[in-house]
């Protein structure tokens, strides 16, 4: 080994310092990666699937990374905060506890809650629902709040059941909300807190954009019952028969996003 010169000594010292910095950098990256992975795992574990959704046409669901995923052809798990757009298609949601929700064409809905307790924020279009006895369920629109209260208060264990407590539909066309009770009792309240209507089976009510509520009116037999249209057939599947459709109101709204309110469909690029 030759004698150390100031230059050689400097270079060796610099190399050692650089090596130490590299090791520290690698350790830091490893720690951050481990911490991040643990957080992601914990987050995914806490976001337990509430049920599944399947769509047709160009139906989409927003992912955790703010990207829109087409949900046609097979079922996808949904969690609290599920953001759904049906576009020109339709969507079927089946919860683990027996709740079923059908989302009509040109609809935008966000599902929040936990097993046994759900809220759907309907931004446009229409939804129809079947709710078991042990479930608390509500649909909110810009003009109304529609509630289904659990028939089994204090009953903690939620079992999947076809013993439905309430069936109905809510349609928002951009100007007002149409609520129809097919079975059971719905509590309908305007967002201004001016009053609440108790809607029993076979009746409907409309809440306009000012919060004014129309009188409760019976739903008349639909002429579409014998037509065998795609809309009528689809509604029969979810328990809404043609005998109580009422001049085809539900079929028209769920297939067209509410008529007077415009298309109601949203582009995937919309936030």
NUKOL-397428 format. One record per residue (C-alpha): residue number from 1; residue in one letter; x, y, z. Coordinates in Angstrom, 2 decimals. Each point is the difference from the previous one (the first is absolute). Layout:
# NUKOL-397428
+------+-------+---------+---------+---------+
: miza : dolum :       X :       Y :       Z :
+------+-------+---------+---------+---------+
:  NUM :     a :       X :       Y :       Z :
...
+------+-------+---------+---------+---------+
This chain:
# NUKOL-397428
+------+-------+---------+---------+---------+
: miza : dolum :       X :       Y :       Z :
+------+-------+---------+---------+---------+
:    1 :     x :    0.00 :    0.00 :    0.00 :
:    2 :     x :    1.31 :    3.39 :   -0.90 :
:    3 :     x :    0.15 :    2.90 :    2.32 :
:    4 :     x :   -3.16 :    2.03 :    0.50 :
:    5 :     x :   -0.06 :    3.23 :   -1.84 :
:    6 :     x :   -2.48 :    2.73 :    0.87 :
:    7 :     x :   -1.85 :   -0.67 :   -3.26 :
:    8 :     x :   -0.22 :   -3.77 :    0.57 :
:    9 :     x :   -1.14 :    0.49 :    3.59 :
:   10 :     x :   -2.72 :    2.43 :   -1.16 :
:   11 :     x :   -1.31 :   -2.38 :   -2.66 :
:   12 :     x :   -0.21 :   -2.96 :    2.40 :
:   13 :     x :   -1.79 :    2.09 :    2.60 :
:   14 :     x :   -2.46 :    1.28 :   -2.61 :
:   15 :     x :   -0.68 :   -3.53 :   -1.23 :
:   16 :     x :   -0.73 :   -1.19 :    3.54 :
:   17 :     x :   -2.34 :    2.88 :    0.65 :
:   18 :     x :   -1.84 :   -0.68 :   -3.27 :
:   19 :     x :   -0.36 :   -3.68 :    0.92 :
:   20 :     x :   -1.46 :    0.88 :    3.39 :
:   21 :     x :   -2.46 :    2.37 :   -1.67 :
:   22 :     x :   -1.06 :   -2.72 :   -2.44 :
:   23 :     x :   -0.58 :   -2.48 :    2.82 :
:   24 :     x :   -2.04 :    2.55 :    1.95 :
:   25 :     x :   -2.02 :    0.80 :   -3.11 :
:   26 :     x :   -0.75 :   -3.67 :   -0.62 :
:   27 :     x :   -1.04 :   -0.51 :    3.62 :
:   28 :     x :   -2.27 :    3.07 :   -0.13 :
:   29 :     x :   -1.68 :   -1.19 :   -3.19 :
:   30 :     x :   -0.53 :   -3.46 :    1.51 :
:   31 :     x :   -1.58 :    1.46 :    3.15 :
:   32 :     x :   -2.30 :    2.26 :   -2.01 :
:   33 :     x :   -1.03 :   -2.87 :   -2.27 :
:   34 :     x :   -0.76 :   -2.25 :    3.00 :
:   35 :     x :   -2.02 :    2.73 :    1.70 :
:   36 :     x :   -1.93 :    0.81 :   -3.17 :
:   37 :     x :   -0.70 :   -3.68 :   -0.70 :
:   38 :     x :   -1.30 :   -0.44 :    3.55 :
:   39 :     x :   -2.27 :    3.02 :   -0.38 :
:   40 :     x :   -1.36 :   -1.22 :   -3.32 :
:   41 :     x :   -0.62 :   -3.47 :    1.40 :
:   42 :     x :   -1.74 :    1.45 :    3.03 :
:   43 :     x :   -2.12 :    2.29 :   -2.19 :
:   44 :     x :   -1.01 :   -2.83 :   -2.31 :
:   45 :     x :   -0.91 :   -2.18 :    2.98 :
:   46 :     x :   -2.24 :    2.72 :    1.44 :
:   47 :     x :   -1.79 :    0.52 :   -3.31 :
:   48 :     x :   -1.94 :   -3.23 :    0.17 :
:   49 :     x :   -2.24 :   -0.60 :   -3.00 :
:   50 :     x :   -3.66 :    0.79 :    0.67 :
:   51 :     x :   -1.15 :   -1.89 :   -3.05 :
:   52 :     x :    0.40 :   -0.16 :   -3.76 :
:   53 :     x :   -0.98 :    2.04 :   -3.03 :
:   54 :     x :   -0.46 :   -1.06 :   -3.59 :
:   55 :     x :   -0.81 :    2.31 :   -2.87 :
:   56 :     x :   -1.00 :    0.02 :   -3.64 :
:   57 :     x :    0.92 :    2.31 :   -2.87 :
:   58 :     x :    2.57 :    2.57 :    1.11 :
:   59 :     x :   -0.74 :   -0.10 :    3.74 :
:   60 :     x :    2.97 :    1.09 :    2.12 :
:   61 :     x :    1.28 :    0.11 :    3.57 :
:   62 :     x :    2.59 :    2.44 :    1.34 :
:   63 :     x :    3.03 :   -1.66 :    1.56 :
:   64 :     x :    2.11 :    1.09 :    2.98 :
:   65 :     x :    2.49 :    1.53 :   -2.44 :
:   66 :     x :   -2.64 :    2.34 :   -1.52 :
:   67 :     x :   -0.22 :   -2.04 :   -3.18 :
:   68 :     x :   -3.20 :   -1.32 :   -1.52 :
:   69 :     x :   -0.32 :   -3.76 :   -0.45 :
:   70 :     x :   -2.50 :   -1.57 :   -2.39 :
:   71 :     x :   -2.07 :   -2.52 :    1.97 :
:   72 :     x :   -1.63 :   -2.05 :   -2.72 :
:   73 :     x :    0.22 :   -3.71 :   -0.64 :
:   74 :     x :    0.75 :   -1.08 :    3.57 :
:   75 :     x :   -0.61 :    1.05 :    3.60 :
:   76 :     x :    2.30 :    2.32 :    1.94 :
:   77 :     x :    0.20 :    0.54 :    3.78 :
:   78 :     x :   -1.28 :    3.29 :    1.37 :
:   79 :     x :    0.95 :    1.75 :    3.23 :
:   80 :     x :   -1.14 :    3.02 :    1.97 :
:   81 :     x :    0.09 :    3.05 :   -2.28 :
:   82 :     x :   -0.56 :   -1.93 :   -3.23 :
:   83 :     x :   -0.46 :    2.55 :   -2.82 :
:   84 :     x :   -2.11 :   -1.42 :   -2.82 :
:   85 :     x :   -1.06 :    1.31 :   -3.42 :
:   86 :     x :   -2.18 :   -2.07 :   -2.29 :
:   87 :     x :    0.40 :    2.06 :   -3.18 :
:   88 :     x :   -2.27 :   -1.51 :   -2.64 :
:   89 :     x :    0.04 :   -3.33 :    1.82 :
:   90 :     x :   -1.39 :   -1.20 :    3.32 :
:   91 :     x :    1.49 :   -1.30 :    3.23 :
:   92 :     x :   -1.03 :   -2.66 :    2.52 :
:   93 :     x :    1.27 :    0.16 :    3.58 :
:   94 :     x :   -0.34 :   -2.97 :    2.36 :
:   95 :     x :    1.06 :    0.48 :    3.61 :
:   96 :     x :    1.12 :   -2.87 :    2.21 :
:   97 :     x :   -2.98 :    0.51 :    2.31 :
:   98 :     x :   -2.66 :   -0.36 :   -2.69 :
:   99 :     x :   -0.46 :    3.64 :   -1.06 :
:  100 :     x :   -0.35 :    0.34 :   -3.77 :
:  101 :     x :    0.14 :    3.25 :   -1.95 :
:  102 :     x :   -0.54 :    0.52 :   -3.71 :
:  103 :     x :    1.44 :    3.15 :   -1.55 :
:  104 :     x :   -1.68 :    1.21 :   -3.18 :
:  105 :     x :    1.55 :    1.47 :   -3.12 :
:  106 :     x :    1.64 :    3.43 :    0.13 :
:  107 :     x :    0.30 :   -0.15 :    3.77 :
:  108 :     x :    2.71 :    1.06 :    2.43 :
:  109 :     x :   -0.13 :   -1.37 :    3.55 :
:  110 :     x :    2.41 :   -0.20 :    2.93 :
:  111 :     x :   -0.52 :   -2.76 :    2.58 :
:  112 :     x :    1.11 :    0.59 :    3.59 :
:  113 :     x :   -0.39 :   -2.00 :    3.18 :
:  114 :     x :    0.69 :   -3.35 :    1.57 :
:  115 :     x :   -1.72 :   -3.36 :    0.15 :
:  116 :     x :   -3.59 :    0.55 :    1.09 :
:  117 :     x :    0.07 :    3.78 :   -0.42 :
:  118 :     x :    0.25 :    1.70 :   -3.41 :
:  119 :     x :   -0.43 :    3.43 :   -1.57 :
:  120 :     x :   -0.16 :    0.56 :   -3.74 :
:  121 :     x :    0.74 :    3.51 :   -1.23 :
:  122 :     x :   -1.89 :    0.15 :   -3.30 :
:  123 :     x :    1.44 :    2.83 :   -2.10 :
:  124 :     x :   -1.94 :   -0.80 :   -3.17 :
:  125 :     x :   -2.23 :   -2.68 :   -1.49 :
:  126 :     x :   -1.83 :   -2.69 :    1.92 :
:  127 :     x :    0.41 :   -2.90 :    2.39 :
:  128 :     x :   -2.35 :   -2.78 :    1.04 :
:  129 :     x :    0.55 :   -2.02 :    3.16 :
:  130 :     x :   -1.01 :   -3.06 :    2.01 :
:  131 :     x :    0.76 :    0.32 :    3.72 :
:  132 :     x :   -0.19 :   -2.86 :    2.55 :
:  133 :     x :   -1.63 :    0.56 :    3.39 :
:  134 :     x :    3.19 :    0.34 :    2.01 :
:  135 :     x :    1.53 :    2.81 :   -2.10 :
:  136 :     x :    0.05 :    3.80 :    0.36 :
:  137 :     x :    0.14 :    1.60 :   -3.44 :
:  138 :     x :   -0.35 :    3.48 :   -1.49 :
:  139 :     x :    0.24 :    1.75 :   -3.36 :
:  140 :     x :    0.86 :    3.69 :   -0.16 :
:  141 :     x :   -0.45 :    2.31 :   -2.99 :
:  142 :     x :    0.48 :    3.78 :   -0.29 :
:  143 :     x :   -3.69 :    0.45 :    0.92 :
:  144 :     x :   -0.87 :   -2.90 :    2.30 :
:  145 :     x :    0.96 :   -2.63 :    2.55 :
:  146 :     x :   -1.72 :   -3.37 :   -0.26 :
:  147 :     x :    0.36 :   -2.37 :    2.94 :
:  148 :     x :   -0.73 :   -3.64 :    0.68 :
:  149 :     x :    0.21 :   -0.64 :    3.72 :
:  150 :     x :    0.99 :   -3.43 :    1.25 :
:  151 :     x :   -3.06 :   -1.99 :    1.09 :
:  152 :     x :    2.07 :   -1.90 :    2.56 :
:  153 :     x :    1.32 :    2.72 :    2.31 :
:  154 :     x :    2.65 :   -1.26 :    2.35 :
:  155 :     x :    0.60 :   -3.04 :   -2.17 :
:  156 :     x :    3.75 :   -0.03 :   -0.38 :
:  157 :     x :    0.72 :   -3.04 :   -2.14 :
:  158 :     x :   -0.75 :    0.59 :   -3.66 :
:  159 :     x :   -0.89 :   -3.09 :   -1.98 :
:  160 :     x :   -0.42 :   -0.23 :   -3.74 :
:  161 :     x :   -3.71 :   -0.33 :   -0.66 :
:  162 :     x :   -2.59 :    0.30 :   -2.75 :
:  163 :     x :   -2.63 :    1.08 :    2.54 :
:  164 :     x :   -0.09 :    3.57 :   -1.28 :
:  165 :     x :   -1.23 :    2.80 :    2.20 :
:  166 :     x :   -0.12 :    2.71 :   -2.68 :
:  167 :     x :    0.19 :    0.29 :   -3.77 :
:  168 :     x :   -0.04 :    3.19 :   -1.97 :
:  169 :     x :    1.60 :    2.36 :   -2.47 :
:  170 :     x :    1.46 :    3.51 :    0.11 :
:  171 :     x :    0.50 :    2.05 :   -3.16 :
:  172 :     x :    1.73 :    3.39 :   -0.19 :
:  173 :     x :   -0.26 :    1.86 :   -3.31 :
:  174 :     x :    1.96 :    3.14 :    0.86 :
:  175 :     x :   -3.15 :    1.92 :    0.91 :
:  176 :     x :   -1.70 :   -2.15 :    2.59 :
:  177 :     x :   -0.24 :   -3.43 :    1.60 :
:  178 :     x :   -2.63 :   -2.66 :   -0.62 :
:  179 :     x :   -0.38 :   -2.60 :    2.76 :
:  180 :     x :   -2.06 :   -3.15 :   -0.46 :
:  181 :     x :   -0.74 :   -2.60 :    2.66 :
:  182 :     x :   -0.55 :   -3.46 :   -1.43 :
:  183 :     x :   -0.13 :   -1.78 :    3.33 :
:  184 :     x :    0.36 :    1.08 :    3.60 :
:  185 :     x :    0.20 :    3.52 :    1.38 :
:  186 :     x :    2.40 :    2.76 :   -1.04 :
:  187 :     x :    0.63 :    3.24 :    1.88 :
:  188 :     x :    0.46 :    2.88 :   -2.43 :
:  189 :     x :    1.41 :    3.33 :    1.16 :
:  190 :     x :    0.95 :    3.09 :   -1.97 :
:  191 :     x :    3.51 :    1.33 :    0.51 :
:  192 :     x :   -1.35 :    3.33 :    1.30 :
:  193 :     x :   -1.53 :   -1.73 :    3.01 :
:  194 :     x :   -3.48 :    1.31 :   -0.82 :
:  195 :     x :   -1.71 :   -3.30 :    0.64 :
:  196 :     x :   -0.07 :   -3.76 :   -0.34 :
:  197 :     x :   -2.33 :   -2.31 :   -1.89 :
:  198 :     x :   -0.71 :   -3.60 :    0.91 :
:  199 :     x :   -0.21 :   -1.90 :   -3.27 :
:  200 :     x :   -1.76 :   -3.36 :    0.14 :
:  201 :     x :   -0.03 :   -2.79 :   -2.56 :
:  202 :     x :   -1.45 :    0.90 :   -3.40 :
:  203 :     x :    0.38 :    3.77 :    0.42 :
:  204 :     x :    2.34 :    2.67 :   -1.34 :
:  205 :     x :    1.02 :    3.56 :    0.75 :
:  206 :     x :    2.02 :    2.71 :   -1.77 :
:  207 :     x :    2.32 :    2.58 :    1.59 :
:  208 :     x :    0.92 :    2.89 :   -2.29 :
:  209 :     x :    3.20 :    2.07 :   -0.05 :
:  210 :     x :   -1.43 :    2.52 :    2.49 :
:  211 :     x :   -0.72 :   -2.73 :    2.52 :
:  212 :     x :   -3.76 :    0.06 :   -0.51 :
:  213 :     x :   -1.60 :   -3.42 :    0.33 :
:  214 :     x :   -2.99 :   -1.09 :   -2.04 :
:  215 :     x :   -2.90 :   -1.92 :    1.48 :
:  216 :     x :    0.45 :   -3.73 :    0.37 :
:  217 :     x :   -1.63 :   -1.63 :   -3.01 :
:  218 :     x :   -0.71 :   -3.65 :   -0.78 :
:  219 :     x :    1.98 :   -1.64 :   -2.75 :
:  220 :     x :   -2.29 :   -1.02 :   -2.84 :
:  221 :     x :    0.26 :   -3.30 :   -1.92 :
:  222 :     x :    2.43 :    0.36 :   -2.88 :
:  223 :     x :   -0.89 :   -0.49 :   -3.61 :
:  224 :     x :    3.50 :   -1.37 :   -0.50 :
:  225 :     x :   -0.74 :   -3.18 :    1.96 :
:  226 :     x :   -1.07 :   -1.94 :   -3.09 :
:  227 :     x :    2.61 :    1.47 :   -2.28 :
:  228 :     x :    2.83 :   -2.13 :    1.32 :
:  229 :     x :    2.46 :    2.85 :   -0.53 :
:  230 :     x :    3.60 :   -0.31 :    1.15 :
:  231 :     x :   -0.64 :    2.61 :    2.71 :
:  232 :     x :   -3.02 :   -1.88 :    1.36 :
:  233 :     x :    1.80 :   -3.33 :   -0.04 :
:  234 :     x :    2.97 :    1.53 :    1.78 :
:  235 :     x :   -2.21 :    1.50 :    2.70 :
:  236 :     x :   -1.77 :   -3.31 :    0.56 :
:  237 :     x :    3.34 :   -1.59 :    0.80 :
:  238 :     x :    0.50 :    2.41 :    2.91 :
:  239 :     x :   -3.53 :   -0.51 :    1.34 :
:  240 :     x :   -1.74 :    2.97 :   -1.63 :
:  241 :     x :   -2.78 :   -1.48 :   -2.09 :
:  242 :     x :   -1.80 :    1.72 :   -2.84 :
:  243 :     x :   -3.23 :    0.08 :    2.00 :
:  244 :     x :    1.35 :    2.85 :    2.12 :
:  245 :     x :    2.29 :    1.81 :   -2.40 :
:  246 :     x :   -2.37 :    2.91 :   -0.46 :
:  247 :     x :   -0.23 :    1.22 :   -3.60 :
:  248 :     x :    3.47 :   -1.33 :   -0.61 :
:  249 :     x :    1.57 :    2.68 :    2.23 :
:  250 :     x :    2.66 :   -2.20 :    1.55 :
:  251 :     x :    0.83 :   -1.77 :   -3.23 :
:  252 :     x :    0.39 :    3.26 :   -1.88 :
:  253 :     x :    2.04 :    1.66 :    2.73 :
:  254 :     x :    2.32 :   -2.91 :    0.64 :
:  255 :     x :    0.63 :   -0.56 :   -3.69 :
:  256 :     x :    0.47 :    3.67 :   -0.87 :
:  257 :     x :    1.45 :    1.65 :    3.08 :
:  258 :     x :   -3.07 :    2.05 :    0.91 :
:  259 :     x :   -1.24 :    1.60 :   -3.20 :
:  260 :     x :   -0.29 :    3.73 :    0.53 :
:  261 :     x :    3.22 :    0.16 :    1.93 :
:  262 :     x :    2.04 :   -0.79 :   -3.08 :
:  263 :     x :    2.34 :   -2.80 :   -0.74 :
:  264 :     x :    1.38 :   -0.19 :    3.50 :
:  265 :     x :    2.92 :   -2.10 :   -1.10 :
:  266 :     x :    3.48 :    1.00 :    1.01 :
:  267 :     x :    3.31 :   -0.25 :   -1.74 :
:  268 :     x :    2.72 :   -2.09 :    1.60 :
:  269 :     x :    2.18 :    3.07 :    0.06 :
:  270 :     x :   -2.37 :    1.76 :    2.36 :
:  271 :     x :    1.39 :    0.13 :    3.58 :
+------+-------+---------+---------+---------+
